[in-house]
Amino acid sequence: MRVIQLLPTLSYGDAVGNDTIAIDSIIKELGYDTKIYAENIDHRIAKGLVKNVKRMPELQKHDVVIYHLSMGTVLNEQLSSFNCRKLIVYHNITPPHFFKGYSQVSEVLCSEGIKGVQRLREVAEYCWADSAYNRKELLNYGYKCNIDIIPIVIPFDNYAKRPKQLIINKYRDDYVNIVFVGRVVPNKKQEDIIKTFYYYKKYINFKSRLFLVGSYYGMEKYYEKLRMYVQELKLSDVHFTGQIKFNELLSYYHLADVFLCMSEHEGFCIPLIEAMYFGIPIIAYDDTGVRDTLNGAGFRLETKDCIIAAEMIDQVVSKKEIKKYLIDMQNKRLEEFSYELTKNKIISCLKKWI
């Protein structure tokens, strides 16, 4: 029996890609013959770790495909024709309406992805969802198979690596550093982060800056809209990093005083876990997958009130007892995402099903 992991794109540093590679290691530890195949492979991925889907061998009925579902792709249609057992890992698909007017490609990919999720409900024999929110979505799409919740495998050892000191030296001063990490895309609502920062900087603490850390590749229209919004507000100290190296990402986490998330759609949101790891108090809009990932940790906003969010930033920064309370709660939640716990869940579910 072979265990094949299959996905449309394996990108370097991407949450789905990291999850796939980590699962590969766990399956190898169990002694199975396993490989990863993808339609598109980032050139930075270690040579030989992933092969092009065109090189995937013909599958037999005793083989197992673990299919990572996260976008529209022809693989969504091809999966039903495979003569083998099928496990779907659902990472969520962003509702296409978020991309309307910004990226027709993304809008179409997400629309096709949702159609694929609906089509595959008759194909999946077993599913993993990486959050309760994603599990609920599958149930709403009519999935009848067993669906277990397996969080994304998080490479915590990587976060102990050395950050880029030049960035830390440049910005480590008496300013309050507010950080959000995530692709510059409309569903993450960076404009609401900017609006919150505007209130905080103008009315509470001028000595503050905002870092929006993440790539805007493919979302240039949305990025330009955000830049224009910053100009309209006559707002200084807003930094868009664009795509950066991993050691640079670490630098912004080391600098952060607050992690602010105003996203309106997340399947899981890895940066929330990263903020927990670095001991950064989190303020987040409590909706979709964010609610499940935090599960009571951090300060959770019930509404998108940017004034309340700005006031909360002030409370977290100025009152040590509030900061300590938030970090203590986050540390307890962080323990539930340990590598060993997630690994054991994966092993238990695989043994139960295979």
URDA-V874573 format. One record per residue. RES is the residue in one small letter. SS is DSSP state (hx for helix, st for strand, lp for the rest). Layout:
# URDA-V874573
res=<RES:RES>
ss=<SS:SS>
This chain:
# URDA-V874573
res=<m:r:v:i:q:l:l:p:t:l:s:y:g:d:a:v:g:n:d:t:i:a:i:d:s:i:i:k:e:l:g:y:d:t:k:i:y:a:e:n:i:d:h:r:i:a:k:g:l:v:k:n:v:k:r:m:p:e:l:q:k:h:d:v:v:i:y:h:l:s:m:g:t:v:l:n:e:q:l:s:s:f:n:c:r:k:l:i:v:y:h:n:i:t:p:p:h:f:f:k:g:y:s:q:v:s:e:v:l:c:s:e:g:i:k:g:v:q:r:l:r:e:v:a:e:y:c:w:a:d:s:a:y:n:r:k:e:l:l:n:y:g:y:k:c:n:i:d:i:i:p:i:v:i:p:f:d:n:y:a:k:r:p:k:q:l:i:i:n:k:y:r:d:d:y:v:n:i:v:f:v:g:r:v:v:p:n:k:k:q:e:d:i:i:k:t:f:y:y:y:k:k:y:i:n:f:k:s:r:l:f:l:v:g:s:y:y:g:m:e:k:y:y:e:k:l:r:m:y:v:q:e:l:k:l:s:d:v:h:f:t:g:q:i:k:f:n:e:l:l:s:y:y:h:l:a:d:v:f:l:c:m:s:e:h:e:g:f:c:i:p:l:i:e:a:m:y:f:g:i:p:i:i:a:y:d:d:t:g:v:r:d:t:l:n:g:a:g:f:r:l:e:t:k:d:c:i:i:a:a:e:m:i:d:q:v:v:s:k:k:e:i:k:k:y:l:i:d:m:q:n:k:r:l:e:e:f:s:y:e:l:t:k:n:k:i:i:s:c:l:k:k:w:i>
ss=<lp:st:st:st:st:st:st:st:st:st:lp:lp:lp:lp:hx:hx:hx:hx:hx:hx:hx:hx:hx:hx:hx:hx:hx:hx:hx:lp:lp:lp:st:st:st:st:st:st:st:st:st:lp:lp:lp:lp:lp:lp:lp:lp:lp:st:st:hx:hx:hx:lp:lp:lp:lp:lp:lp:lp:lp:st:st:st:st:st:st:lp:lp:lp:lp:lp:hx:hx:hx:hx:hx:hx:hx:lp:lp:lp:st:st:st:st:st:st:lp:lp:lp:lp:lp:hx:hx:hx:hx:lp:lp:lp:lp:hx:hx:hx:hx:hx:hx:hx:hx:hx:hx:hx:hx:hx:hx:hx:hx:hx:hx:hx:lp:lp:lp:st:st:st:st:lp:lp:hx:hx:hx:hx:hx:hx:hx:hx:hx:lp:lp:lp:lp:lp:st:st:st:st:lp:lp:lp:lp:lp:lp:hx:hx:hx:hx:hx:lp:lp:lp:lp:hx:hx:hx:hx:hx:hx:hx:lp:lp:lp:lp:st:st:st:st:st:st:lp:lp:lp:lp:hx:hx:hx:lp:hx:hx:hx:hx:hx:hx:hx:hx:hx:hx:hx:hx:hx:hx:lp:lp:lp:lp:st:st:st:st:st:st:st:lp:lp:lp:lp:lp:hx:hx:hx:hx:hx:hx:hx:hx:hx:hx:hx:hx:hx:lp:lp:lp:lp:lp:st:st:st:st:st:lp:lp:lp:hx:hx:hx:hx:hx:hx:hx:hx:hx:hx:lp:lp:st:st:st:st:lp:lp:lp:lp:lp:lp:lp:lp:hx:hx:hx:hx:hx:hx:hx:hx:lp:lp:lp:st:st:st:st:st:lp:lp:hx:hx:hx:hx:hx:hx:hx:lp:lp:lp:lp:st:st:st:lp:lp:lp:lp:hx:hx:hx:hx:hx:hx:hx:hx:hx:hx:hx:hx:hx:lp:hx:hx:hx:hx:hx:hx:hx:hx:hx:hx:hx:hx:hx:hx:hx:hx:lp:lp:lp:hx:hx:hx:hx:hx:hx:hx:hx:hx:hx:hx:hx:hx:hx:hx:lp>
